[in-house]
Amino acid sequence: MVKTLELVFRNESGQEVTLSLADPKDALTKAEAQTVMQDIIAKNIFTSKGGDLTDAVDARVRSRDTVSLA
């Protein structure tokens, strides 16, 4: 199973921007993710076509299974 951490932000133009990170640690908490998201916003680490990131919207872990067909 492949896991991806998705950090969803809102930019200056009101659009949602998703940052995807592979293989998040299993014990990751919402509080830890929110702290990182606030640091990303405060330090202006990333920007987007719609401008700088302004708000943390959501943090989630997405799991995906791949099954070969016989």
CHARMM internal coordinates of N, CA and C (Angstrom, degrees):
IC EDIT
DIST 1 N 1 CA 1.4434
DIST 1 CA 1 C 1.5262
ANGL 1 N 1 CA 1 C 108.60
DIST 1 C 2 N 1.3103
ANGL 1 CA 1 C 2 N 115.51
DIHE 1 N 1 CA 1 C 2 N 132.61
DIST 2 N 2 CA 1.4534
ANGL 1 C 2 N 2 CA 122.17
DIHE 1 CA 1 C 2 N 2 CA 179.09
DIST 2 CA 2 C 1.5239
ANGL 2 N 2 CA 2 C 108.43
DIHE 1 C 2 N 2 CA 2 C -99.57
DIST 2 C 3 N 1.3460
ANGL 2 CA 2 C 3 N 115.87
DIHE 2 N 2 CA 2 C 3 N 129.70
DIST 3 N 3 CA 1.4623
ANGL 2 C 3 N 3 CA 120.44
DIHE 2 CA 2 C 3 N 3 CA 178.60
DIST 3 CA 3 C 1.5252
ANGL 3 N 3 CA 3 C 109.57
DIHE 2 C 3 N 3 CA 3 C -114.45
DIST 3 C 4 N 1.3169
ANGL 3 CA 3 C 4 N 115.12
DIHE 3 N 3 CA 3 C 4 N 141.96
DIST 4 N 4 CA 1.4552
ANGL 3 C 4 N 4 CA 122.01
DIHE 3 CA 3 C 4 N 4 CA 178.78
DIST 4 CA 4 C 1.5235
ANGL 4 N 4 CA 4 C 109.00
DIHE 3 C 4 N 4 CA 4 C -134.26
DIST 4 C 5 N 1.3253
ANGL 4 CA 4 C 5 N 116.27
DIHE 4 N 4 CA 4 C 5 N 131.75
DIST 5 N 5 CA 1.4586
ANGL 4 C 5 N 5 CA 121.30
DIHE 4 CA 4 C 5 N 5 CA 173.69
DIST 5 CA 5 C 1.5240
ANGL 5 N 5 CA 5 C 107.45
DIHE 4 C 5 N 5 CA 5 C -87.52
DIST 5 C 6 N 1.3202
ANGL 5 CA 5 C 6 N 116.73
DIHE 5 N 5 CA 5 C 6 N 125.24
DIST 6 N 6 CA 1.4563
ANGL 5 C 6 N 6 CA 121.82
DIHE 5 CA 5 C 6 N 6 CA 177.76
DIST 6 CA 6 C 1.5246
ANGL 6 N 6 CA 6 C 109.17
DIHE 5 C 6 N 6 CA 6 C -111.74
DIST 6 C 7 N 1.3241
ANGL 6 CA 6 C 7 N 115.49
DIHE 6 N 6 CA 6 C 7 N 119.46
DIST 7 N 7 CA 1.4618
ANGL 6 C 7 N 7 CA 121.88
DIHE 6 CA 6 C 7 N 7 CA 176.71
DIST 7 CA 7 C 1.5246
ANGL 7 N 7 CA 7 C 106.97
DIHE 6 C 7 N 7 CA 7 C -105.52
DIST 7 C 8 N 1.3158
ANGL 7 CA 7 C 8 N 116.68
DIHE 7 N 7 CA 7 C 8 N 117.85
DIST 8 N 8 CA 1.4652
ANGL 7 C 8 N 8 CA 121.60
DIHE 7 CA 7 C 8 N 8 CA -175.41
DIST 8 CA 8 C 1.5297
ANGL 8 N 8 CA 8 C 109.15
DIHE 7 C 8 N 8 CA 8 C -106.03
DIST 8 C 9 N 1.3312
ANGL 8 CA 8 C 9 N 114.98
DIHE 8 N 8 CA 8 C 9 N 125.82
DIST 9 N 9 CA 1.4598
ANGL 8 C 9 N 9 CA 122.85
DIHE 8 CA 8 C 9 N 9 CA -179.14
DIST 9 CA 9 C 1.5251
ANGL 9 N 9 CA 9 C 109.87
DIHE 8 C 9 N 9 CA 9 C -120.52
DIST 9 C 10 N 1.3224
ANGL 9 CA 9 C 10 N 116.19
DIHE 9 N 9 CA 9 C 10 N 164.53
DIST 10 N 10 CA 1.4605
ANGL 9 C 10 N 10 CA 122.13
DIHE 9 CA 9 C 10 N 10 CA 169.53
DIST 10 CA 10 C 1.5243
ANGL 10 N 10 CA 10 C 106.29
DIHE 9 C 10 N 10 CA 10 C -112.93
DIST 10 C 11 N 1.3447
ANGL 10 CA 10 C 11 N 115.94
DIHE 10 N 10 CA 10 C 11 N 139.06
DIST 11 N 11 CA 1.4602
ANGL 10 C 11 N 11 CA 119.64
DIHE 10 CA 10 C 11 N 11 CA 179.66
DIST 11 CA 11 C 1.5276
ANGL 11 N 11 CA 11 C 111.21
DIHE 10 C 11 N 11 CA 11 C -100.97
DIST 11 C 12 N 1.3143
ANGL 11 CA 11 C 12 N 116.10
DIHE 11 N 11 CA 11 C 12 N -178.23
DIST 12 N 12 CA 1.4692
ANGL 11 C 12 N 12 CA 121.46
DIHE 11 CA 11 C 12 N 12 CA -175.46
DIST 12 CA 12 C 1.5234
ANGL 12 N 12 CA 12 C 113.38
DIHE 11 C 12 N 12 CA 12 C -59.74
DIST 12 C 13 N 1.3311
ANGL 12 CA 12 C 13 N 117.41
DIHE 12 N 12 CA 12 C 13 N -28.00
DIST 13 N 13 CA 1.4654
ANGL 12 C 13 N 13 CA 119.88
DIHE 12 CA 12 C 13 N 13 CA -179.65
DIST 13 CA 13 C 1.5307
ANGL 13 N 13 CA 13 C 112.36
DIHE 12 C 13 N 13 CA 13 C -91.30
DIST 13 C 14 N 1.3446
ANGL 13 CA 13 C 14 N 117.20
DIHE 13 N 13 CA 13 C 14 N 5.54
DIST 14 N 14 CA 1.4604
ANGL 13 C 14 N 14 CA 121.00
DIHE 13 CA 13 C 14 N 14 CA 176.68
DIST 14 CA 14 C 1.5150
ANGL 14 N 14 CA 14 C 115.17
DIHE 13 C 14 N 14 CA 14 C 87.60
DIST 14 C 15 N 1.3165
ANGL 14 CA 14 C 15 N 117.79
DIHE 14 N 14 CA 14 C 15 N 3.11
DIST 15 N 15 CA 1.4650
ANGL 14 C 15 N 15 CA 121.64
DIHE 14 CA 14 C 15 N 15 CA 179.81
DIST 15 CA 15 C 1.5229
ANGL 15 N 15 CA 15 C 110.45
DIHE 14 C 15 N 15 CA 15 C -85.21
DIST 15 C 16 N 1.3353
ANGL 15 CA 15 C 16 N 115.70
DIHE 15 N 15 CA 15 C 16 N 150.42
DIST 16 N 16 CA 1.4618
ANGL 15 C 16 N 16 CA 119.98
DIHE 15 CA 15 C 16 N 16 CA 175.14
DIST 16 CA 16 C 1.5258
ANGL 16 N 16 CA 16 C 109.80
DIHE 15 C 16 N 16 CA 16 C -85.28
DIST 16 C 17 N 1.3187
ANGL 16 CA 16 C 17 N 115.33
DIHE 16 N 16 CA 16 C 17 N 138.71
DIST 17 N 17 CA 1.4599
ANGL 16 C 17 N 17 CA 123.76
DIHE 16 CA 16 C 17 N 17 CA 179.25
DIST 17 CA 17 C 1.5210
ANGL 17 N 17 CA 17 C 107.09
DIHE 16 C 17 N 17 CA 17 C -126.40
DIST 17 C 18 N 1.3432
ANGL 17 CA 17 C 18 N 117.17
DIHE 17 N 17 CA 17 C 18 N 129.39
DIST 18 N 18 CA 1.4620
ANGL 17 C 18 N 18 CA 121.07
DIHE 17 CA 17 C 18 N 18 CA -178.21
DIST 18 CA 18 C 1.5205
ANGL 18 N 18 CA 18 C 110.38
DIHE 17 C 18 N 18 CA 18 C -112.14
DIST 18 C 19 N 1.3166
ANGL 18 CA 18 C 19 N 115.59
DIHE 18 N 18 CA 18 C 19 N 128.51
DIST 19 N 19 CA 1.4581
ANGL 18 C 19 N 19 CA 123.38
DIHE 18 CA 18 C 19 N 19 CA 174.27
DIST 19 CA 19 C 1.5217
ANGL 19 N 19 CA 19 C 106.49
DIHE 18 C 19 N 19 CA 19 C -105.37
DIST 19 C 20 N 1.3411
ANGL 19 CA 19 C 20 N 117.64
DIHE 19 N 19 CA 19 C 20 N 120.98
DIST 20 N 20 CA 1.4673
ANGL 19 C 20 N 20 CA 122.11
DIHE 19 CA 19 C 20 N 20 CA -177.20
DIST 20 CA 20 C 1.5194
ANGL 20 N 20 CA 20 C 110.19
DIHE 19 C 20 N 20 CA 20 C -108.67
DIST 20 C 21 N 1.3332
ANGL 20 CA 20 C 21 N 116.11
DIHE 20 N 20 CA 20 C 21 N 130.68
DIST 21 N 21 CA 1.4614
ANGL 20 C 21 N 21 CA 122.74
DIHE 20 CA 20 C 21 N 21 CA -179.11
DIST 21 CA 21 C 1.5198
ANGL 21 N 21 CA 21 C 109.12
DIHE 20 C 21 N 21 CA 21 C -124.90
DIST 21 C 22 N 1.3209
ANGL 21 CA 21 C 22 N 116.73
DIHE 21 N 21 CA 21 C 22 N 128.78
DIST 22 N 22 CA 1.4634
ANGL 21 C 22 N 22 CA 121.89
DIHE 21 CA 21 C 22 N 22 CA -177.42
DIST 22 CA 22 C 1.5222
ANGL 22 N 22 CA 22 C 111.71
DIHE 21 C 22 N 22 CA 22 C -77.18
DIST 22 C 23 N 1.3139
ANGL 22 CA 22 C 23 N 115.37
DIHE 22 N 22 CA 22 C 23 N 149.26
DIST 23 N 23 CA 1.4651
ANGL 22 C 23 N 23 CA 124.86
DIHE 22 CA 22 C 23 N 23 CA 171.91
DIST 23 CA 23 C 1.5325
ANGL 23 N 23 CA 23 C 114.97
DIHE 22 C 23 N 23 CA 23 C 53.39
DIST 23 C 24 N 1.3228
ANGL 23 CA 23 C 24 N 118.43
DIHE 23 N 23 CA 23 C 24 N 59.62
DIST 24 N 24 CA 1.4680
ANGL 23 C 24 N 24 CA 119.26
DIHE 23 CA 23 C 24 N 24 CA 176.43
DIST 24 CA 24 C 1.5230
ANGL 24 N 24 CA 24 C 110.54
DIHE 23 C 24 N 24 CA 24 C -67.66
DIST 24 C 25 N 1.3248
ANGL 24 CA 24 C 25 N 116.81
DIHE 24 N 24 CA 24 C 25 N 154.59
DIST 25 N 25 CA 1.4649
ANGL 24 C 25 N 25 CA 119.11
DIHE 24 CA 24 C 25 N 25 CA 178.67
DIST 25 CA 25 C 1.5308
ANGL 25 N 25 CA 25 C 109.35
DIHE 24 C 25 N 25 CA 25 C -65.82
DIST 25 C 26 N 1.3219
ANGL 25 CA 25 C 26 N 115.90
DIHE 25 N 25 CA 25 C 26 N 148.10
DIST 26 N 26 CA 1.4625
ANGL 25 C 26 N 26 CA 121.29
DIHE 25 CA 25 C 26 N 26 CA -175.43
DIST 26 CA 26 C 1.5238
ANGL 26 N 26 CA 26 C 113.15
DIHE 25 C 26 N 26 CA 26 C -64.83
DIST 26 C 27 N 1.3110
ANGL 26 CA 26 C 27 N 117.90
DIHE 26 N 26 CA 26 C 27 N -32.90
DIST 27 N 27 CA 1.4621
ANGL 26 C 27 N 27 CA 121.26
DIHE 26 CA 26 C 27 N 27 CA -174.78
DIST 27 CA 27 C 1.5321
ANGL 27 N 27 CA 27 C 112.93
DIHE 26 C 27 N 27 CA 27 C -93.58
DIST 27 C 28 N 1.3242
ANGL 27 CA 27 C 28 N 117.94
DIHE 27 N 27 CA 27 C 28 N 17.29
DIST 28 N 28 CA 1.4586
ANGL 27 C 28 N 28 CA 121.35
DIHE 27 CA 27 C 28 N 28 CA -179.08
DIST 28 CA 28 C 1.5273
ANGL 28 N 28 CA 28 C 110.48
DIHE 27 C 28 N 28 CA 28 C -62.23
DIST 28 C 29 N 1.3275
ANGL 28 CA 28 C 29 N 116.21
DIHE 28 N 28 CA 28 C 29 N 132.96
DIST 29 N 29 CA 1.4655
ANGL 28 C 29 N 29 CA 120.33
DIHE 28 CA 28 C 29 N 29 CA -179.96
DIST 29 CA 29 C 1.5306
ANGL 29 N 29 CA 29 C 110.21
DIHE 28 C 29 N 29 CA 29 C -105.30
DIST 29 C 30 N 1.3175
ANGL 29 CA 29 C 30 N 115.12
DIHE 29 N 29 CA 29 C 30 N 161.77
DIST 30 N 30 CA 1.4587
ANGL 29 C 30 N 30 CA 120.40
DIHE 29 CA 29 C 30 N 30 CA 177.58
DIST 30 CA 30 C 1.5270
ANGL 30 N 30 CA 30 C 110.17
DIHE 29 C 30 N 30 CA 30 C -61.97
DIST 30 C 31 N 1.3270
ANGL 30 CA 30 C 31 N 116.94
DIHE 30 N 30 CA 30 C 31 N -38.98
DIST 31 N 31 CA 1.4662
ANGL 30 C 31 N 31 CA 121.11
DIHE 30 CA 30 C 31 N 31 CA 179.78
DIST 31 CA 31 C 1.5299
ANGL 31 N 31 CA 31 C 111.36
DIHE 30 C 31 N 31 CA 31 C -61.75
DIST 31 C 32 N 1.3287
ANGL 31 CA 31 C 32 N 117.20
DIHE 31 N 31 CA 31 C 32 N -41.61
DIST 32 N 32 CA 1.4714
ANGL 31 C 32 N 32 CA 120.92
DIHE 31 CA 31 C 32 N 32 CA 178.20
DIST 32 CA 32 C 1.5252
ANGL 32 N 32 CA 32 C 110.57
DIHE 31 C 32 N 32 CA 32 C -63.48
DIST 32 C 33 N 1.3244
ANGL 32 CA 32 C 33 N 116.38
DIHE 32 N 32 CA 32 C 33 N -44.71
DIST 33 N 33 CA 1.4619
ANGL 32 C 33 N 33 CA 120.57
DIHE 32 CA 32 C 33 N 33 CA 179.91
DIST 33 CA 33 C 1.5278
ANGL 33 N 33 CA 33 C 110.55
DIHE 32 C 33 N 33 CA 33 C -62.95
DIST 33 C 34 N 1.3216
ANGL 33 CA 33 C 34 N 117.35
DIHE 33 N 33 CA 33 C 34 N -42.36
DIST 34 N 34 CA 1.4635
ANGL 33 C 34 N 34 CA 121.07
DIHE 33 CA 33 C 34 N 34 CA -179.88
DIST 34 CA 34 C 1.5239
ANGL 34 N 34 CA 34 C 111.71
DIHE 33 C 34 N 34 CA 34 C -64.91
DIST 34 C 35 N 1.3271
ANGL 34 CA 34 C 35 N 116.94
DIHE 34 N 34 CA 34 C 35 N -37.56
DIST 35 N 35 CA 1.4660
ANGL 34 C 35 N 35 CA 120.70
DIHE 34 CA 34 C 35 N 35 CA 177.25
DIST 35 CA 35 C 1.5225
ANGL 35 N 35 CA 35 C 110.61
DIHE 34 C 35 N 35 CA 35 C -62.27
DIST 35 C 36 N 1.3259
ANGL 35 CA 35 C 36 N 116.31
DIHE 35 N 35 CA 35 C 36 N -45.06
DIST 36 N 36 CA 1.4714
ANGL 35 C 36 N 36 CA 120.85
DIHE 35 CA 35 C 36 N 36 CA 178.78
DIST 36 CA 36 C 1.5253
ANGL 36 N 36 CA 36 C 110.17
DIHE 35 C 36 N 36 CA 36 C -63.28
DIST 36 C 37 N 1.3246
ANGL 36 CA 36 C 37 N 116.77
DIHE 36 N 36 CA 36 C 37 N -42.85
DIST 37 N 37 CA 1.4658
ANGL 36 C 37 N 37 CA 120.30
DIHE 36 CA 36 C 37 N 37 CA -179.72
DIST 37 CA 37 C 1.5269
ANGL 37 N 37 CA 37 C 111.05
DIHE 36 C 37 N 37 CA 37 C -62.15
DIST 37 C 38 N 1.3268
ANGL 37 CA 37 C 38 N 117.47
DIHE 37 N 37 CA 37 C 38 N -41.12
DIST 38 N 38 CA 1.4652
ANGL 37 C 38 N 38 CA 120.66
DIHE 37 CA 37 C 38 N 38 CA 178.47
DIST 38 CA 38 C 1.5294
ANGL 38 N 38 CA 38 C 111.09
DIHE 37 C 38 N 38 CA 38 C -65.45
DIST 38 C 39 N 1.3408
ANGL 38 CA 38 C 39 N 117.15
DIHE 38 N 38 CA 38 C 39 N -36.71
DIST 39 N 39 CA 1.4678
ANGL 38 C 39 N 39 CA 120.85
DIHE 38 CA 38 C 39 N 39 CA 176.28
DIST 39 CA 39 C 1.5277
ANGL 39 N 39 CA 39 C 110.81
DIHE 38 C 39 N 39 CA 39 C -64.82
DIST 39 C 40 N 1.3315
ANGL 39 CA 39 C 40 N 116.82
DIHE 39 N 39 CA 39 C 40 N -42.36
DIST 40 N 40 CA 1.4676
ANGL 39 C 40 N 40 CA 121.27
DIHE 39 CA 39 C 40 N 40 CA 178.82
DIST 40 CA 40 C 1.5285
ANGL 40 N 40 CA 40 C 109.92
DIHE 39 C 40 N 40 CA 40 C -59.79
DIST 40 C 41 N 1.3336
ANGL 40 CA 40 C 41 N 116.68
DIHE 40 N 40 CA 40 C 41 N -43.67
DIST 41 N 41 CA 1.4673
ANGL 40 C 41 N 41 CA 121.09
DIHE 40 CA 40 C 41 N 41 CA 179.49
DIST 41 CA 41 C 1.5296
ANGL 41 N 41 CA 41 C 110.56
DIHE 40 C 41 N 41 CA 41 C -67.40
DIST 41 C 42 N 1.3274
ANGL 41 CA 41 C 42 N 117.55
DIHE 41 N 41 CA 41 C 42 N -48.81
DIST 42 N 42 CA 1.4693
ANGL 41 C 42 N 42 CA 122.22
DIHE 41 CA 41 C 42 N 42 CA -175.69
DIST 42 CA 42 C 1.5256
ANGL 42 N 42 CA 42 C 112.35
DIHE 41 C 42 N 42 CA 42 C -63.04
DIST 42 C 43 N 1.3343
ANGL 42 CA 42 C 43 N 116.68
DIHE 42 N 42 CA 42 C 43 N -37.50
DIST 43 N 43 CA 1.4636
ANGL 42 C 43 N 43 CA 120.69
DIHE 42 CA 42 C 43 N 43 CA -177.57
DIST 43 CA 43 C 1.5221
ANGL 43 N 43 CA 43 C 112.31
DIHE 42 C 43 N 43 CA 43 C -91.97
DIST 43 C 44 N 1.3437
ANGL 43 CA 43 C 44 N 116.37
DIHE 43 N 43 CA 43 C 44 N 0.03
DIST 44 N 44 CA 1.4660
ANGL 43 C 44 N 44 CA 122.03
DIHE 43 CA 43 C 44 N 44 CA 178.26
DIST 44 CA 44 C 1.5319
ANGL 44 N 44 CA 44 C 111.18
DIHE 43 C 44 N 44 CA 44 C 52.23
DIST 44 C 45 N 1.3267
ANGL 44 CA 44 C 45 N 115.71
DIHE 44 N 44 CA 44 C 45 N 46.84
DIST 45 N 45 CA 1.4599
ANGL 44 C 45 N 45 CA 121.91
DIHE 44 CA 44 C 45 N 45 CA -175.32
DIST 45 CA 45 C 1.5242
ANGL 45 N 45 CA 45 C 111.78
DIHE 44 C 45 N 45 CA 45 C -68.70
DIST 45 C 46 N 1.3278
ANGL 45 CA 45 C 46 N 117.39
DIHE 45 N 45 CA 45 C 46 N -39.57
DIST 46 N 46 CA 1.4626
ANGL 45 C 46 N 46 CA 121.96
DIHE 45 CA 45 C 46 N 46 CA -179.27
DIST 46 CA 46 C 1.5191
ANGL 46 N 46 CA 46 C 109.75
DIHE 45 C 46 N 46 CA 46 C -122.17
DIST 46 C 47 N 1.3178
ANGL 46 CA 46 C 47 N 115.29
DIHE 46 N 46 CA 46 C 47 N 152.96
DIST 47 N 47 CA 1.4534
ANGL 46 C 47 N 47 CA 121.61
DIHE 46 CA 46 C 47 N 47 CA 172.39
DIST 47 CA 47 C 1.5206
ANGL 47 N 47 CA 47 C 107.22
DIHE 46 C 47 N 47 CA 47 C -130.79
DIST 47 C 48 N 1.3048
ANGL 47 CA 47 C 48 N 117.43
DIHE 47 N 47 CA 47 C 48 N 171.98
DIST 48 N 48 CA 1.4603
ANGL 47 C 48 N 48 CA 121.02
DIHE 47 CA 47 C 48 N 48 CA -179.56
DIST 48 CA 48 C 1.5241
ANGL 48 N 48 CA 48 C 109.13
DIHE 47 C 48 N 48 CA 48 C -139.38
DIST 48 C 49 N 1.3232
ANGL 48 CA 48 C 49 N 116.06
DIHE 48 N 48 CA 48 C 49 N 175.90
DIST 49 N 49 CA 1.4666
ANGL 48 C 49 N 49 CA 119.88
DIHE 48 CA 48 C 49 N 49 CA 178.49
DIST 49 CA 49 C 1.5200
ANGL 49 N 49 CA 49 C 111.44
DIHE 48 C 49 N 49 CA 49 C -59.80
DIST 49 C 50 N 1.3239
ANGL 49 CA 49 C 50 N 116.85
DIHE 49 N 49 CA 49 C 50 N -29.26
DIST 50 N 50 CA 1.4614
ANGL 49 C 50 N 50 CA 121.94
DIHE 49 CA 49 C 50 N 50 CA -179.16
DIST 50 CA 50 C 1.5187
ANGL 50 N 50 CA 50 C 113.48
DIHE 49 C 50 N 50 CA 50 C -91.43
DIST 50 C 51 N 1.3225
ANGL 50 CA 50 C 51 N 117.55
DIHE 50 N 50 CA 50 C 51 N 10.64
DIST 51 N 51 CA 1.4620
ANGL 50 C 51 N 51 CA 121.15
DIHE 50 CA 50 C 51 N 51 CA 178.41
DIST 51 CA 51 C 1.5214
ANGL 51 N 51 CA 51 C 112.55
DIHE 50 C 51 N 51 CA 51 C 108.07
DIST 51 C 52 N 1.3141
ANGL 51 CA 51 C 52 N 115.11
DIHE 51 N 51 CA 51 C 52 N -171.28
DIST 52 N 52 CA 1.4643
ANGL 51 C 52 N 52 CA 121.63
DIHE 51 CA 51 C 52 N 52 CA -178.27
DIST 52 CA 52 C 1.5248
ANGL 52 N 52 CA 52 C 111.28
DIHE 51 C 52 N 52 CA 52 C -66.61
DIST 52 C 53 N 1.3279
ANGL 52 CA 52 C 53 N 115.63
DIHE 52 N 52 CA 52 C 53 N 155.96
DIST 53 N 53 CA 1.4585
ANGL 52 C 53 N 53 CA 121.20
DIHE 52 CA 52 C 53 N 53 CA 176.18
DIST 53 CA 53 C 1.5217
ANGL 53 N 53 CA 53 C 108.17
DIHE 52 C 53 N 53 CA 53 C -76.56
DIST 53 C 54 N 1.3348
ANGL 53 CA 53 C 54 N 116.47
DIHE 53 N 53 CA 53 C 54 N 133.81
DIST 54 N 54 CA 1.4627
ANGL 53 C 54 N 54 CA 120.12
DIHE 53 CA 53 C 54 N 54 CA -174.22
DIST 54 CA 54 C 1.5207
ANGL 54 N 54 CA 54 C 114.19
DIHE 53 C 54 N 54 CA 54 C -119.44
DIST 54 C 55 N 1.3378
ANGL 54 CA 54 C 55 N 118.05
DIHE 54 N 54 CA 54 C 55 N -28.18
DIST 55 N 55 CA 1.4633
ANGL 54 C 55 N 55 CA 121.27
DIHE 54 CA 54 C 55 N 55 CA -175.75
DIST 55 CA 55 C 1.5218
ANGL 55 N 55 CA 55 C 110.92
DIHE 54 C 55 N 55 CA 55 C -139.86
DIST 55 C 56 N 1.3321
ANGL 55 CA 55 C 56 N 115.81
DIHE 55 N 55 CA 55 C 56 N 145.46
DIST 56 N 56 CA 1.4661
ANGL 55 C 56 N 56 CA 121.94
DIHE 55 CA 55 C 56 N 56 CA 171.38
DIST 56 CA 56 C 1.5269
ANGL 56 N 56 CA 56 C 106.94
DIHE 55 C 56 N 56 CA 56 C -88.77
DIST 56 C 57 N 1.3262
ANGL 56 CA 56 C 57 N 117.39
DIHE 56 N 56 CA 56 C 57 N 123.45
DIST 57 N 57 CA 1.4648
ANGL 56 C 57 N 57 CA 122.04
DIHE 56 CA 56 C 57 N 57 CA -176.20
DIST 57 CA 57 C 1.5245
ANGL 57 N 57 CA 57 C 111.62
DIHE 56 C 57 N 57 CA 57 C -100.31
DIST 57 C 58 N 1.3415
ANGL 57 CA 57 C 58 N 116.97
DIHE 57 N 57 CA 57 C 58 N -48.80
DIST 58 N 58 CA 1.4632
ANGL 57 C 58 N 58 CA 120.31
DIHE 57 CA 57 C 58 N 58 CA -174.08
DIST 58 CA 58 C 1.5228
ANGL 58 N 58 CA 58 C 109.64
DIHE 57 C 58 N 58 CA 58 C -159.86
DIST 58 C 59 N 1.3162
ANGL 58 CA 58 C 59 N 115.57
DIHE 58 N 58 CA 58 C 59 N 153.72
DIST 59 N 59 CA 1.4681
ANGL 58 C 59 N 59 CA 123.09
DIHE 58 CA 58 C 59 N 59 CA 172.10
DIST 59 CA 59 C 1.5171
ANGL 59 N 59 CA 59 C 106.23
DIHE 58 C 59 N 59 CA 59 C -134.22
DIST 59 C 60 N 1.3275
ANGL 59 CA 59 C 60 N 116.18
DIHE 59 N 59 CA 59 C 60 N 129.93
DIST 60 N 60 CA 1.4614
ANGL 59 C 60 N 60 CA 119.78
DIHE 59 CA 59 C 60 N 60 CA -176.74
DIST 60 CA 60 C 1.5195
ANGL 60 N 60 CA 60 C 109.97
DIHE 59 C 60 N 60 CA 60 C -150.26
DIST 60 C 61 N 1.3384
ANGL 60 CA 60 C 61 N 114.82
DIHE 60 N 60 CA 60 C 61 N 155.20
DIST 61 N 61 CA 1.4609
ANGL 60 C 61 N 61 CA 121.03
DIHE 60 CA 60 C 61 N 61 CA 174.90
DIST 61 CA 61 C 1.5183
ANGL 61 N 61 CA 61 C 107.02
DIHE 60 C 61 N 61 CA 61 C -108.30
DIST 61 C 62 N 1.3142
ANGL 61 CA 61 C 62 N 115.74
DIHE 61 N 61 CA 61 C 62 N 125.63
DIST 62 N 62 CA 1.4600
ANGL 61 C 62 N 62 CA 121.92
DIHE 61 CA 61 C 62 N 62 CA 178.86
DIST 62 CA 62 C 1.5243
ANGL 62 N 62 CA 62 C 107.90
DIHE 61 C 62 N 62 CA 62 C -105.12
DIST 62 C 63 N 1.3244
ANGL 62 CA 62 C 63 N 116.44
DIHE 62 N 62 CA 62 C 63 N 131.23
DIST 63 N 63 CA 1.4652
ANGL 62 C 63 N 63 CA 122.62
DIHE 62 CA 62 C 63 N 63 CA 178.38
DIST 63 CA 63 C 1.5181
ANGL 63 N 63 CA 63 C 108.98
DIHE 62 C 63 N 63 CA 63 C -110.99
DIST 63 C 64 N 1.3332
ANGL 63 CA 63 C 64 N 115.25
DIHE 63 N 63 CA 63 C 64 N 141.34
DIST 64 N 64 CA 1.4624
ANGL 63 C 64 N 64 CA 119.37
DIHE 63 CA 63 C 64 N 64 CA -179.59
DIST 64 CA 64 C 1.5231
ANGL 64 N 64 CA 64 C 109.36
DIHE 63 C 64 N 64 CA 64 C -138.80
DIST 64 C 65 N 1.3118
ANGL 64 CA 64 C 65 N 115.61
DIHE 64 N 64 CA 64 C 65 N 130.96
DIST 65 N 65 CA 1.4623
ANGL 64 C 65 N 65 CA 122.15
DIHE 64 CA 64 C 65 N 65 CA 174.76
DIST 65 CA 65 C 1.5171
ANGL 65 N 65 CA 65 C 108.72
DIHE 64 C 65 N 65 CA 65 C -107.21
DIST 65 C 66 N 1.3231
ANGL 65 CA 65 C 66 N 115.96
DIHE 65 N 65 CA 65 C 66 N 141.36
DIST 66 N 66 CA 1.4510
ANGL 65 C 66 N 66 CA 121.17
DIHE 65 CA 65 C 66 N 66 CA 174.63
DIST 66 CA 66 C 1.5156
ANGL 66 N 66 CA 66 C 107.92
DIHE 65 C 66 N 66 CA 66 C -116.95
DIST 66 C 67 N 1.3234
ANGL 66 CA 66 C 67 N 116.27
DIHE 66 N 66 CA 66 C 67 N 126.29
DIST 67 N 67 CA 1.4599
ANGL 66 C 67 N 67 CA 121.78
DIHE 66 CA 66 C 67 N 67 CA -178.88
DIST 67 CA 67 C 1.5209
ANGL 67 N 67 CA 67 C 108.14
DIHE 66 C 67 N 67 CA 67 C -123.49
DIST 67 C 68 N 1.3296
ANGL 67 CA 67 C 68 N 115.99
DIHE 67 N 67 CA 67 C 68 N 122.47
DIST 68 N 68 CA 1.4603
ANGL 67 C 68 N 68 CA 120.30
DIHE 67 CA 67 C 68 N 68 CA 176.71
DIST 68 CA 68 C 1.5184
ANGL 68 N 68 CA 68 C 109.71
DIHE 67 C 68 N 68 CA 68 C -75.35
DIST 68 C 69 N 1.3071
ANGL 68 CA 68 C 69 N 115.37
DIHE 68 N 68 CA 68 C 69 N 139.55
DIST 69 N 69 CA 1.4587
ANGL 68 C 69 N 69 CA 120.27
DIHE 68 CA 68 C 69 N 69 CA 177.23
DIST 69 CA 69 C 1.5173
ANGL 69 N 69 CA 69 C 109.47
DIHE 68 C 69 N 69 CA 69 C -84.10
DIST 69 C 70 N 1.3271
ANGL 69 CA 69 C 70 N 116.18
DIHE 69 N 69 CA 69 C 70 N 138.89
DIST 70 N 70 CA 1.4666
ANGL 69 C 70 N 70 CA 120.93
DIHE 69 CA 69 C 70 N 70 CA -178.65
DIST 70 CA 70 C 1.5063
ANGL 70 N 70 CA 70 C 110.21
DIHE 69 C 70 N 70 CA 70 C -85.88
END
COOR INIT
IC SEED 1 N 1 CA 1 C
IC BUILD
